[in-house]
Amino acid sequence: MEHMNEHKQVLAQQLDELILDHDQLQESSESCHYSPITKIDEWERESIVKIHEIADNLRQELRIKFEKYTNQFSQRLKQLSEELKKIRNDNDFMESDLQQLSNKFNKLKLYLACSPTIHFQDDILISKISISEIPDDIFDMFAGDLKIKDNGQVVEHGPSVCHASIRGNGEYSSGQHRFQFKIESYNVNKWIFFGIISPTVKMQSNTWAIPSCYGWGGQDCTILNCAMHSGLNGYSCDFQLNDIIELLLDCDNRIIRLTNQRTQRTHMMNVDLVKCPFPWHFYLNLFYPNDRVRILYTDNR
C-alpha cells in the first residue's frame, strides 16, 4: 500500500510537470504568434517615418530647383521683353532682327518645356522618387545630319556617315561653367568631340575647319587652330557607351577642361582669345549613324 502511494505521488508529480510544460508551451505559442505581428507593426512605423523624411527632403529639393528655374526663366523673359520694347520704340529694324528675336523666343519656349519633373520608380514596398535636374543650356544651332530631341536636351546623328556639328544655346564670357553629357549611343568606331566654339564664326560640319574650335574627340584627337592633333599633351580618348563626360569652361582663366567621370581622367587646354574670342558656346561633333548624346546638367556660376 505504501508502495502504491509513493507511485501515485510520482505520477502526480509527473502530471504537475506535464501541466507546467503545457502552460509554458502555450505561452511560447502565443509569443511566437504575436512576435511577427509586432515586427510588422514596428516595420510599418519605421517605414512611415522614412517616407515622411523622404517626402520632406524631396519637397525642399523641388522648391530649390523650381526657384532656380523660375528665376532664370524670368530673367530671360525680361531680357526678351526689353529687346522687343526697344525695337518697337526705335522703329528701326530689319528682317534679320525679327528673325533673331523669333529664335530667342523659340529657345525660351524650349526652356519652359524643360521644367523640373518628378520620376517614380516602382519598388516592392514603396516608390523610389527622383527629381530631374534642370539644364541651364540646351542644344541649339547645328550643321550636318543631326536631330535635336527631348526639348533640346538630346542630339542624335542621322543615318549618314559624315561629320555634323552642334553648339549650345548659352554664351559664356566670365566665370566657370560646367556641363555634363551622357553618351547614350556610340558607334564601334568611336568618334564624338567635346569642346567650345565662338559665335564669331559660321557653323560648319567639319570641326577642324572652324578657326575658333578647341577641344577633344575620339581616336585620340585634339582639335585647335584649324588642325587635328593626335595624342597632343598625352591625350588618349577613353570614351565608352554610357560614359558621362564633363566639360568645364573656365572663362576667367581662359581654360577648358574635359573629365570622364567613369575613369576620372582629366585633360586641360589653354584657349587663345585671339583665335577663339568670347563669348564661348559648348560644342559637339558627331560622325557615325545614330550616335546620341544627352546633356544632363549644367552648373553656371
ABEGO torsion letter per residue (X at the ends): XAAAAAAAAAAAAAAAAAAAAAAAAAAAAAAAAAAAAAAAAAAAAAAAAAAAAAAAAAAAAAAAAAAAAAAAAAAAAAAAAAAAAAAAAAGBBBAAAAAAAAAAAAAAAAAAAABBBBBBBBBAABBBBBBBBBBABBBBBBBEBBBBBGGGABBBBBABBBBBBBBBABBBABEBBBBBBBBABBBAAGBBBBBBBBAABBBBABAAABAABBEBBBGGBBBBGGBBBBGBGGBBBABBBGBBBBBBBBAAAGBBBBBBAAAGBBBBBBBBAAABBOBBBBBBBBABBGBBBBBABBBBX
